[in-house]
Amino acid sequence: MSMETLNTELVRQRIEDKGLKQIWVIQKTGLATTVGYQMLREGLLPKNEAKRKIALEKLAEILGVNQKDLILHLEAKTAS
């Protein structure tokens, strides 16, 4: 089973390097404040596929990174 999460370390570093405010970044991604903070702080991506796609596209553009670099793919081990 694979789960996707936001690469919070990369995002945090890029926001800091660019001197941006988290709330401004959240507003520019078009997400609600609560969902935006959960994404930036905990790596939780929006459940709605369309909102997730738009938010990641905008976030990648704001931070100047490739969209694929924003996502971490976590693999869950299964008990044998």
PDB file of N, CA, C and O in Angstrom:
ATOM      1  N   MET A   1       0.845  -1.177   0.000  1.00  0.00           N
ATOM      2  CA  MET A   1       0.000   0.000   0.000  1.00  0.00           C
ATOM      3  C   MET A   1       0.890   1.240   0.000  1.00  0.00           C
ATOM      4  O   MET A   1       1.843   1.326   0.774  1.00  0.00           O
ATOM      5  N   SER A   2       0.581   2.180  -0.857  1.00  0.00           N
ATOM      6  CA  SER A   2       1.373   3.403  -0.984  1.00  0.00           C
ATOM      7  C   SER A   2       0.544   4.601  -0.548  1.00  0.00           C
ATOM      8  O   SER A   2      -0.646   4.701  -0.850  1.00  0.00           O
ATOM      9  N   MET A   3       1.200   5.507   0.168  1.00  0.00           N
ATOM     10  CA  MET A   3       0.529   6.722   0.621  1.00  0.00           C
ATOM     11  C   MET A   3       1.381   7.909   0.214  1.00  0.00           C
ATOM     12  O   MET A   3       2.608   7.866   0.308  1.00  0.00           O
ATOM     13  N   GLU A   4       0.728   8.965  -0.236  1.00  0.00           N
ATOM     14  CA  GLU A   4       1.453  10.168  -0.615  1.00  0.00           C
ATOM     15  C   GLU A   4       1.320  11.215   0.476  1.00  0.00           C
ATOM     16  O   GLU A   4       0.264  11.377   1.087  1.00  0.00           O
ATOM     17  N   THR A   5       2.413  11.918   0.704  1.00  0.00           N
ATOM     18  CA  THR A   5       2.431  13.006   1.681  1.00  0.00           C
ATOM     19  C   THR A   5       3.309  14.127   1.127  1.00  0.00           C
ATOM     20  O   THR A   5       4.150  13.898   0.257  1.00  0.00           O
ATOM     21  N   LEU A   6       3.108  15.309   1.627  1.00  0.00           N
ATOM     22  CA  LEU A   6       3.897  16.457   1.194  1.00  0.00           C
ATOM     23  C   LEU A   6       5.284  16.400   1.835  1.00  0.00           C
ATOM     24  O   LEU A   6       5.425  16.045   3.005  1.00  0.00           O
ATOM     25  N   ASN A   7       6.283  16.748   1.066  1.00  0.00           N
ATOM     26  CA  ASN A   7       7.646  16.824   1.574  1.00  0.00           C
ATOM     27  C   ASN A   7       7.767  18.118   2.385  1.00  0.00           C
ATOM     28  O   ASN A   7       8.202  19.150   1.874  1.00  0.00           O
ATOM     29  N   THR A   8       7.375  18.039   3.649  1.00  0.00           N
ATOM     30  CA  THR A   8       7.299  19.233   4.489  1.00  0.00           C
ATOM     31  C   THR A   8       8.659  19.879   4.722  1.00  0.00           C
ATOM     32  O   THR A   8       8.747  21.099   4.855  1.00  0.00           O
ATOM     33  N   GLU A   9       9.709  19.084   4.772  1.00  0.00           N
ATOM     34  CA  GLU A   9      11.048  19.657   4.991  1.00  0.00           C
ATOM     35  C   GLU A   9      11.454  20.544   3.813  1.00  0.00           C
ATOM     36  O   GLU A   9      11.951  21.653   4.006  1.00  0.00           O
ATOM     37  N   LEU A  10      11.240  20.051   2.599  1.00  0.00           N
ATOM     38  CA  LEU A  10      11.557  20.838   1.407  1.00  0.00           C
ATOM     39  C   LEU A  10      10.714  22.106   1.368  1.00  0.00           C
ATOM     40  O   LEU A  10      11.233  23.195   1.124  1.00  0.00           O
ATOM     41  N   VAL A  11       9.421  21.964   1.608  1.00  0.00           N
ATOM     42  CA  VAL A  11       8.513  23.107   1.560  1.00  0.00           C
ATOM     43  C   VAL A  11       8.885  24.135   2.619  1.00  0.00           C
ATOM     44  O   VAL A  11       8.955  25.329   2.327  1.00  0.00           O
ATOM     45  N   ARG A  12       9.123  23.685   3.836  1.00  0.00           N
ATOM     46  CA  ARG A  12       9.489  24.595   4.925  1.00  0.00           C
ATOM     47  C   ARG A  12      10.770  25.362   4.582  1.00  0.00           C
ATOM     48  O   ARG A  12      10.856  26.571   4.801  1.00  0.00           O
ATOM     49  N   GLN A  13      11.764  24.648   4.042  1.00  0.00           N
ATOM     50  CA  GLN A  13      13.040  25.279   3.707  1.00  0.00           C
ATOM     51  C   GLN A  13      12.879  26.307   2.593  1.00  0.00           C
ATOM     52  O   GLN A  13      13.451  27.395   2.663  1.00  0.00           O
ATOM     53  N   ARG A  14      12.100  25.966   1.561  1.00  0.00           N
ATOM     54  CA  ARG A  14      11.896  26.890   0.442  1.00  0.00           C
ATOM     55  C   ARG A  14      11.116  28.133   0.872  1.00  0.00           C
ATOM     56  O   ARG A  14      11.418  29.243   0.433  1.00  0.00           O
ATOM     57  N   ILE A  15      10.110  27.943   1.734  1.00  0.00           N
ATOM     58  CA  ILE A  15       9.348  29.087   2.246  1.00  0.00           C
ATOM     59  C   ILE A  15      10.272  30.008   3.030  1.00  0.00           C
ATOM     60  O   ILE A  15      10.217  31.229   2.883  1.00  0.00           O
ATOM     61  N   GLU A  16      11.116  29.419   3.856  1.00  0.00           N
ATOM     62  CA  GLU A  16      12.066  30.205   4.654  1.00  0.00           C
ATOM     63  C   GLU A  16      13.081  30.913   3.747  1.00  0.00           C
ATOM     64  O   GLU A  16      13.355  32.100   3.929  1.00  0.00           O
ATOM     65  N   ASP A  17      13.634  30.188   2.775  1.00  0.00           N
ATOM     66  CA  ASP A  17      14.630  30.761   1.861  1.00  0.00           C
ATOM     67  C   ASP A  17      14.074  31.949   1.082  1.00  0.00           C
ATOM     68  O   ASP A  17      14.783  32.923   0.829  1.00  0.00           O
ATOM     69  N   LYS A  18      12.814  31.862   0.709  1.00  0.00           N
ATOM     70  CA  LYS A  18      12.184  32.922  -0.078  1.00  0.00           C
ATOM     71  C   LYS A  18      11.592  34.025   0.788  1.00  0.00           C
ATOM     72  O   LYS A  18      11.129  35.041   0.270  1.00  0.00           O
ATOM     73  N   GLY A  19      11.604  33.831   2.119  1.00  0.00           N
ATOM     74  CA  GLY A  19      11.079  34.843   3.025  1.00  0.00           C
ATOM     75  C   GLY A  19       9.568  34.995   2.950  1.00  0.00           C
ATOM     76  O   GLY A  19       9.037  36.090   3.136  1.00  0.00           O
ATOM     77  N   LEU A  20       8.881  33.900   2.678  1.00  0.00           N
ATOM     78  CA  LEU A  20       7.428  33.931   2.550  1.00  0.00           C
ATOM     79  C   LEU A  20       6.748  33.617   3.875  1.00  0.00           C
ATOM     80  O   LEU A  20       7.355  33.030   4.771  1.00  0.00           O
ATOM     81  N   LYS A  21       5.506  34.006   3.990  1.00  0.00           N
ATOM     82  CA  LYS A  21       4.674  33.675   5.151  1.00  0.00           C
ATOM     83  C   LYS A  21       3.803  32.480   4.780  1.00  0.00           C
ATOM     84  O   LYS A  21       3.282  32.405   3.667  1.00  0.00           O
ATOM     85  N   GLN A  22       3.646  31.546   5.719  1.00  0.00           N
ATOM     86  CA  GLN A  22       2.830  30.363   5.451  1.00  0.00           C
ATOM     87  C   GLN A  22       1.410  30.732   5.060  1.00  0.00           C
ATOM     88  O   GLN A  22       0.856  30.131   4.139  1.00  0.00           O
ATOM     89  N   ILE A  23       0.813  31.691   5.723  1.00  0.00           N
ATOM     90  CA  ILE A  23      -0.569  32.061   5.427  1.00  0.00           C
ATOM     91  C   ILE A  23      -0.695  32.598   4.008  1.00  0.00           C
ATOM     92  O   ILE A  23      -1.696  32.333   3.342  1.00  0.00           O
ATOM     93  N   TRP A  24       0.287  33.341   3.535  1.00  0.00           N
ATOM     94  CA  TRP A  24       0.267  33.851   2.169  1.00  0.00           C
ATOM     95  C   TRP A  24       0.346  32.701   1.180  1.00  0.00           C
ATOM     96  O   TRP A  24      -0.382  32.683   0.187  1.00  0.00           O
ATOM     97  N   VAL A  25       1.225  31.739   1.443  1.00  0.00           N
ATOM     98  CA  VAL A  25       1.366  30.572   0.572  1.00  0.00           C
ATOM     99  C   VAL A  25       0.054  29.791   0.532  1.00  0.00           C
ATOM    100  O   VAL A  25      -0.383  29.368  -0.538  1.00  0.00           O
ATOM    101  N   ILE A  26      -0.568  29.599   1.677  1.00  0.00           N
ATOM    102  CA  ILE A  26      -1.848  28.875   1.748  1.00  0.00           C
ATOM    103  C   ILE A  26      -2.911  29.601   0.928  1.00  0.00           C
ATOM    104  O   ILE A  26      -3.651  28.972   0.171  1.00  0.00           O
ATOM    105  N   GLN A  27      -2.987  30.901   1.073  1.00  0.00           N
ATOM    106  CA  GLN A  27      -3.975  31.676   0.319  1.00  0.00           C
ATOM    107  C   GLN A  27      -3.742  31.554  -1.183  1.00  0.00           C
ATOM    108  O   GLN A  27      -4.701  31.452  -1.949  1.00  0.00           O
ATOM    109  N   LYS A  28      -2.499  31.564  -1.609  1.00  0.00           N
ATOM    110  CA  LYS A  28      -2.180  31.473  -3.036  1.00  0.00           C
ATOM    111  C   LYS A  28      -2.473  30.086  -3.606  1.00  0.00           C
ATOM    112  O   LYS A  28      -2.711  29.955  -4.806  1.00  0.00           O
ATOM    113  N   THR A  29      -2.458  29.052  -2.769  1.00  0.00           N
ATOM    114  CA  THR A  29      -2.776  27.707  -3.256  1.00  0.00           C
ATOM    115  C   THR A  29      -4.277  27.500  -3.386  1.00  0.00           C
ATOM    116  O   THR A  29      -4.717  26.533  -4.007  1.00  0.00           O
ATOM    117  N   GLY A  30      -5.071  28.403  -2.805  1.00  0.00           N
ATOM    118  CA  GLY A  30      -6.520  28.304  -2.903  1.00  0.00           C
ATOM    119  C   GLY A  30      -7.153  27.375  -1.879  1.00  0.00           C
ATOM    120  O   GLY A  30      -8.335  27.048  -1.986  1.00  0.00           O
ATOM    121  N   LEU A  31      -6.380  26.950  -0.892  1.00  0.00           N
ATOM    122  CA  LEU A  31      -6.905  26.054   0.134  1.00  0.00           C
ATOM    123  C   LEU A  31      -7.470  26.839   1.310  1.00  0.00           C
ATOM    124  O   LEU A  31      -7.083  27.981   1.559  1.00  0.00           O
ATOM    125  N   ALA A  32      -8.384  26.210   2.021  1.00  0.00           N
ATOM    126  CA  ALA A  32      -8.874  26.781   3.273  1.00  0.00           C
ATOM    127  C   ALA A  32      -7.704  26.794   4.258  1.00  0.00           C
ATOM    128  O   ALA A  32      -6.793  25.973   4.161  1.00  0.00           O
ATOM    129  N   THR A  33      -7.738  27.722   5.196  1.00  0.00           N
ATOM    130  CA  THR A  33      -6.633  27.878   6.142  1.00  0.00           C
ATOM    131  C   THR A  33      -6.321  26.585   6.895  1.00  0.00           C
ATOM    132  O   THR A  33      -5.157  26.196   6.998  1.00  0.00           O
ATOM    133  N   THR A  34      -7.332  25.929   7.413  1.00  0.00           N
ATOM    134  CA  THR A  34      -7.118  24.697   8.193  1.00  0.00           C
ATOM    135  C   THR A  34      -6.463  23.621   7.343  1.00  0.00           C
ATOM    136  O   THR A  34      -5.488  23.000   7.767  1.00  0.00           O
ATOM    137  N   VAL A  35      -6.989  23.397   6.152  1.00  0.00           N
ATOM    138  CA  VAL A  35      -6.437  22.374   5.249  1.00  0.00           C
ATOM    139  C   VAL A  35      -5.017  22.750   4.841  1.00  0.00           C
ATOM    140  O   VAL A  35      -4.137  21.892   4.775  1.00  0.00           O
ATOM    141  N   GLY A  36      -4.799  24.023   4.570  1.00  0.00           N
ATOM    142  CA  GLY A  36      -3.469  24.489   4.172  1.00  0.00           C
ATOM    143  C   GLY A  36      -2.428  24.276   5.252  1.00  0.00           C
ATOM    144  O   GLY A  36      -1.321  23.816   4.972  1.00  0.00           O
ATOM    145  N   TYR A  37      -2.782  24.611   6.496  1.00  0.00           N
ATOM    146  CA  TYR A  37      -1.838  24.396   7.594  1.00  0.00           C
ATOM    147  C   TYR A  37      -1.572  22.912   7.814  1.00  0.00           C
ATOM    148  O   TYR A  37      -0.438  22.525   8.095  1.00  0.00           O
ATOM    149  N   GLN A  38      -2.601  22.075   7.692  1.00  0.00           N
ATOM    150  CA  GLN A  38      -2.390  20.628   7.826  1.00  0.00           C
ATOM    151  C   GLN A  38      -1.440  20.128   6.749  1.00  0.00           C
ATOM    152  O   GLN A  38      -0.596  19.271   7.010  1.00  0.00           O
ATOM    153  N   MET A  39      -1.573  20.658   5.547  1.00  0.00           N
ATOM    154  CA  MET A  39      -0.707  20.240   4.459  1.00  0.00           C
ATOM    155  C   MET A  39       0.731  20.678   4.718  1.00  0.00           C
ATOM    156  O   MET A  39       1.653  19.871   4.600  1.00  0.00           O
ATOM    157  N   LEU A  40       0.933  21.946   5.069  1.00  0.00           N
ATOM    158  CA  LEU A  40       2.291  22.463   5.244  1.00  0.00           C
ATOM    159  C   LEU A  40       2.981  21.917   6.490  1.00  0.00           C
ATOM    160  O   LEU A  40       4.190  21.687   6.469  1.00  0.00           O
ATOM    161  N   ARG A  41       2.248  21.710   7.556  1.00  0.00           N
ATOM    162  CA  ARG A  41       2.858  21.282   8.816  1.00  0.00           C
ATOM    163  C   ARG A  41       2.937  19.774   8.986  1.00  0.00           C
ATOM    164  O   ARG A  41       3.920  19.244   9.503  1.00  0.00           O
ATOM    165  N   GLU A  42       1.868  19.078   8.535  1.00  0.00           N
ATOM    166  CA  GLU A  42       1.799  17.633   8.767  1.00  0.00           C
ATOM    167  C   GLU A  42       1.984  16.807   7.498  1.00  0.00           C
ATOM    168  O   GLU A  42       2.133  15.587   7.560  1.00  0.00           O
ATOM    169  N   GLY A  43       1.974  17.470   6.359  1.00  0.00           N
ATOM    170  CA  GLY A  43       2.154  16.772   5.097  1.00  0.00           C
ATOM    171  C   GLY A  43       0.891  16.146   4.540  1.00  0.00           C
ATOM    172  O   GLY A  43       0.946  15.435   3.536  1.00  0.00           O
ATOM    173  N   LEU A  44      -0.261  16.400   5.180  1.00  0.00           N
ATOM    174  CA  LEU A  44      -1.523  15.814   4.725  1.00  0.00           C
ATOM    175  C   LEU A  44      -2.020  16.547   3.488  1.00  0.00           C
ATOM    176  O   LEU A  44      -2.214  17.762   3.507  1.00  0.00           O
ATOM    177  N   LEU A  45      -2.222  15.800   2.422  1.00  0.00           N
ATOM    178  CA  LEU A  45      -2.710  16.390   1.178  1.00  0.00           C
ATOM    179  C   LEU A  45      -4.234  16.403   1.169  1.00  0.00           C
ATOM    180  O   LEU A  45      -4.861  15.545   1.791  1.00  0.00           O
ATOM    181  N   PRO A  46      -4.840  17.366   0.472  1.00  0.00           N
ATOM    182  CA  PRO A  46      -6.297  17.399   0.381  1.00  0.00           C
ATOM    183  C   PRO A  46      -6.837  16.090  -0.197  1.00  0.00           C
ATOM    184  O   PRO A  46      -6.239  15.519  -1.108  1.00  0.00           O
ATOM    185  N   LYS A  47      -7.953  15.621   0.326  1.00  0.00           N
ATOM    186  CA  LYS A  47      -8.542  14.373  -0.147  1.00  0.00           C
ATOM    187  C   LYS A  47      -9.134  14.527  -1.536  1.00  0.00           C
ATOM    188  O   LYS A  47      -9.097  13.592  -2.336  1.00  0.00           O
ATOM    189  N   ASN A  48      -9.678  15.695  -1.829  1.00  0.00           N
ATOM    190  CA  ASN A  48     -10.270  15.968  -3.129  1.00  0.00           C
ATOM    191  C   ASN A  48      -9.154  16.031  -4.172  1.00  0.00           C
ATOM    192  O   ASN A  48      -8.254  16.866  -4.079  1.00  0.00           O
ATOM    193  N   GLU A  49      -9.219  15.150  -5.157  1.00  0.00           N
ATOM    194  CA  GLU A  49      -8.163  15.040  -6.173  1.00  0.00           C
ATOM    195  C   GLU A  49      -7.955  16.340  -6.949  1.00  0.00           C
ATOM    196  O   GLU A  49      -6.816  16.724  -7.213  1.00  0.00           O
ATOM    197  N   ALA A  50      -9.035  17.016  -7.313  1.00  0.00           N
ATOM    198  CA  ALA A  50      -8.917  18.268  -8.067  1.00  0.00           C
ATOM    199  C   ALA A  50      -8.245  19.355  -7.233  1.00  0.00           C
ATOM    200  O   ALA A  50      -7.363  20.061  -7.722  1.00  0.00           O
ATOM    201  N   LYS A  51      -8.664  19.488  -5.969  1.00  0.00           N
ATOM    202  CA  LYS A  51      -8.051  20.497  -5.082  1.00  0.00           C
ATOM    203  C   LYS A  51      -6.581  20.185  -4.844  1.00  0.00           C
ATOM    204  O   LYS A  51      -5.744  21.087  -4.813  1.00  0.00           O
ATOM    205  N   ARG A  52      -6.269  18.894  -4.675  1.00  0.00           N
ATOM    206  CA  ARG A  52      -4.872  18.474  -4.456  1.00  0.00           C
ATOM    207  C   ARG A  52      -4.015  18.853  -5.652  1.00  0.00           C
ATOM    208  O   ARG A  52      -2.927  19.405  -5.489  1.00  0.00           O
ATOM    209  N   LYS A  53      -4.500  18.562  -6.849  1.00  0.00           N
ATOM    210  CA  LYS A  53      -3.737  18.845  -8.068  1.00  0.00           C
ATOM    211  C   LYS A  53      -3.471  20.344  -8.201  1.00  0.00           C
ATOM    212  O   LYS A  53      -2.340  20.758  -8.452  1.00  0.00           O
ATOM    213  N   ILE A  54      -4.512  21.149  -8.034  1.00  0.00           N
ATOM    214  CA  ILE A  54      -4.362  22.605  -8.159  1.00  0.00           C
ATOM    215  C   ILE A  54      -3.422  23.152  -7.092  1.00  0.00           C
ATOM    216  O   ILE A  54      -2.546  23.964  -7.390  1.00  0.00           O
ATOM    217  N   ALA A  55      -3.602  22.709  -5.848  1.00  0.00           N
ATOM    218  CA  ALA A  55      -2.762  23.199  -4.742  1.00  0.00           C
ATOM    219  C   ALA A  55      -1.295  22.849  -4.978  1.00  0.00           C
ATOM    220  O   ALA A  55      -0.420  23.683  -4.750  1.00  0.00           O
ATOM    221  N   LEU A  56      -1.016  21.627  -5.430  1.00  0.00           N
ATOM    222  CA  LEU A  56       0.368  21.222  -5.670  1.00  0.00           C
ATOM    223  C   LEU A  56       0.985  21.977  -6.851  1.00  0.00           C
ATOM    224  O   LEU A  56       2.162  22.336  -6.817  1.00  0.00           O
ATOM    225  N   GLU A  57       0.185  22.213  -7.893  1.00  0.00           N
ATOM    226  CA  GLU A  57       0.688  22.988  -9.033  1.00  0.00           C
ATOM    227  C   GLU A  57       1.066  24.397  -8.598  1.00  0.00           C
ATOM    228  O   GLU A  57       2.140  24.892  -8.941  1.00  0.00           O
ATOM    229  N   LYS A  58       0.191  25.037  -7.848  1.00  0.00           N
ATOM    230  CA  LYS A  58       0.446  26.405  -7.391  1.00  0.00           C
ATOM    231  C   LYS A  58       1.613  26.447  -6.410  1.00  0.00           C
ATOM    232  O   LYS A  58       2.443  27.354  -6.473  1.00  0.00           O
ATOM    233  N   LEU A  59       1.683  25.473  -5.503  1.00  0.00           N
ATOM    234  CA  LEU A  59       2.768  25.432  -4.528  1.00  0.00           C
ATOM    235  C   LEU A  59       4.118  25.257  -5.227  1.00  0.00           C
ATOM    236  O   LEU A  59       5.096  25.914  -4.871  1.00  0.00           O
ATOM    237  N   ALA A  60       4.164  24.374  -6.214  1.00  0.00           N
ATOM    238  CA  ALA A  60       5.402  24.168  -6.964  1.00  0.00           C
ATOM    239  C   ALA A  60       5.829  25.449  -7.678  1.00  0.00           C
ATOM    240  O   ALA A  60       7.013  25.784  -7.717  1.00  0.00           O
ATOM    241  N   GLU A  61       4.862  26.151  -8.236  1.00  0.00           N
ATOM    242  CA  GLU A  61       5.154  27.406  -8.930  1.00  0.00           C
ATOM    243  C   GLU A  61       5.675  28.464  -7.955  1.00  0.00           C
ATOM    244  O   GLU A  61       6.663  29.140  -8.245  1.00  0.00           O
ATOM    245  N   ILE A  62       5.023  28.610  -6.812  1.00  0.00           N
ATOM    246  CA  ILE A  62       5.427  29.590  -5.806  1.00  0.00           C
ATOM    247  C   ILE A  62       6.839  29.315  -5.301  1.00  0.00           C
ATOM    248  O   ILE A  62       7.642  30.235  -5.142  1.00  0.00           O
ATOM    249  N   LEU A  63       7.135  28.035  -5.050  1.00  0.00           N
ATOM    250  CA  LEU A  63       8.421  27.668  -4.454  1.00  0.00           C
ATOM    251  C   LEU A  63       9.530  27.450  -5.478  1.00  0.00           C
ATOM    252  O   LEU A  63      10.700  27.336  -5.113  1.00  0.00           O
ATOM    253  N   GLY A  64       9.168  27.393  -6.754  1.00  0.00           N
ATOM    254  CA  GLY A  64      10.174  27.205  -7.799  1.00  0.00           C
ATOM    255  C   GLY A  64      10.778  25.814  -7.811  1.00  0.00           C
ATOM    256  O   GLY A  64      11.978  25.651  -8.031  1.00  0.00           O
ATOM    257  N   VAL A  65       9.952  24.822  -7.575  1.00  0.00           N
ATOM    258  CA  VAL A  65      10.413  23.435  -7.596  1.00  0.00           C
ATOM    259  C   VAL A  65       9.509  22.620  -8.523  1.00  0.00           C
ATOM    260  O   VAL A  65       8.423  23.064  -8.897  1.00  0.00           O
ATOM    261  N   ASN A  66       9.971  21.423  -8.887  1.00  0.00           N
ATOM    262  CA  ASN A  66       9.139  20.517  -9.668  1.00  0.00           C
ATOM    263  C   ASN A  66       8.069  19.926  -8.766  1.00  0.00           C
ATOM    264  O   ASN A  66       8.318  19.625  -7.599  1.00  0.00           O
ATOM    265  N   GLN A  67       6.897  19.767  -9.313  1.00  0.00           N
ATOM    266  CA  GLN A  67       5.782  19.239  -8.537  1.00  0.00           C
ATOM    267  C   GLN A  67       6.104  17.854  -7.973  1.00  0.00           C
ATOM    268  O   GLN A  67       5.717  17.544  -6.846  1.00  0.00           O
ATOM    269  N   LYS A  68       6.800  17.026  -8.734  1.00  0.00           N
ATOM    270  CA  LYS A  68       7.125  15.675  -8.265  1.00  0.00           C
ATOM    271  C   LYS A  68       8.038  15.692  -7.039  1.00  0.00           C
ATOM    272  O   LYS A  68       8.042  14.739  -6.261  1.00  0.00           O
ATOM    273  N   ASP A  69       8.809  16.762  -6.860  1.00  0.00           N
ATOM    274  CA  ASP A  69       9.692  16.876  -5.700  1.00  0.00           C
ATOM    275  C   ASP A  69       8.924  17.204  -4.416  1.00  0.00           C
ATOM    276  O   ASP A  69       9.450  17.037  -3.315  1.00  0.00           O
ATOM    277  N   LEU A  70       7.691  17.667  -4.558  1.00  0.00           N
ATOM    278  CA  LEU A  70       6.872  18.016  -3.392  1.00  0.00           C
ATOM    279  C   LEU A  70       6.239  16.796  -2.723  1.00  0.00           C
ATOM    280  O   LEU A  70       5.790  16.879  -1.580  1.00  0.00           O
ATOM    281  N   ILE A  71       6.202  15.668  -3.431  1.00  0.00           N
ATOM    282  CA  ILE A  71       5.493  14.492  -2.942  1.00  0.00           C
ATOM    283  C   ILE A  71       6.455  13.417  -2.480  1.00  0.00           C
ATOM    284  O   ILE A  71       7.425  13.090  -3.164  1.00  0.00           O
ATOM    285  N   LEU A  72       6.171  12.877  -1.315  1.00  0.00           N
ATOM    286  CA  LEU A  72       6.885  11.705  -0.809  1.00  0.00           C
ATOM    287  C   LEU A  72       5.938  10.523  -0.914  1.00  0.00           C
ATOM    288  O   LEU A  72       4.766  10.626  -0.552  1.00  0.00           O
ATOM    289  N   HIS A  73       6.440   9.414  -1.403  1.00  0.00           N
ATOM    290  CA  HIS A  73       5.639   8.191  -1.512  1.00  0.00           C
ATOM    291  C   HIS A  73       6.076   7.246  -0.387  1.00  0.00           C
ATOM    292  O   HIS A  73       7.206   6.758  -0.362  1.00  0.00           O
ATOM    293  N   LEU A  74       5.160   7.010   0.522  1.00  0.00           N
ATOM    294  CA  LEU A  74       5.452   6.145   1.649  1.00  0.00           C
ATOM    295  C   LEU A  74       4.883   4.756   1.374  1.00  0.00           C
ATOM    296  O   LEU A  74       3.721   4.613   0.994  1.00  0.00           O
ATOM    297  N   GLU A  75       5.695   3.762   1.565  1.00  0.00           N
ATOM    298  CA  GLU A  75       5.264   2.381   1.360  1.00  0.00           C
ATOM    299  C   GLU A  75       5.029   1.734   2.721  1.00  0.00           C
ATOM    300  O   GLU A  75       5.879   1.805   3.609  1.00  0.00           O
ATOM    301  N   ALA A  76       3.882   1.111   2.871  1.00  0.00           N
ATOM    302  CA  ALA A  76       3.570   0.401   4.112  1.00  0.00           C
ATOM    303  C   ALA A  76       3.981  -1.056   3.946  1.00  0.00           C
ATOM    304  O   ALA A  76       3.676  -1.687   2.934  1.00  0.00           O
ATOM    305  N   LYS A  77       4.672  -1.579   4.946  1.00  0.00           N
ATOM    306  CA  LYS A  77       5.053  -2.979   4.919  1.00  0.00           C
ATOM    307  C   LYS A  77       3.874  -3.818   5.397  1.00  0.00           C
ATOM    308  O   LYS A  77       3.154  -3.441   6.322  1.00  0.00           O
ATOM    309  N   THR A  78       3.699  -4.937   4.761  1.00  0.00           N
ATOM    310  CA  THR A  78       2.620  -5.829   5.156  1.00  0.00           C
ATOM    311  C   THR A  78       3.211  -7.002   5.920  1.00  0.00           C
ATOM    312  O   THR A  78       4.301  -7.475   5.598  1.00  0.00           O
ATOM    313  N   ALA A  79       2.504  -7.463   6.915  1.00  0.00           N
ATOM    314  CA  ALA A  79       2.948  -8.607   7.708  1.00  0.00           C
ATOM    315  C   ALA A  79       2.805  -9.874   6.878  1.00  0.00           C
ATOM    316  O   ALA A  79       1.796 -10.083   6.205  1.00  0.00           O
ATOM    317  N   SER A  80       3.820 -10.706   6.937  1.00  0.00           N
ATOM    318  CA  SER A  80       3.782 -11.961   6.167  1.00  0.00           C
ATOM    319  C   SER A  80       3.258 -13.104   6.993  1.00  0.00           C
ATOM    320  O   SER A  80       3.161 -14.228   6.501  1.00  0.00           O
TER     321      SER A  80
END
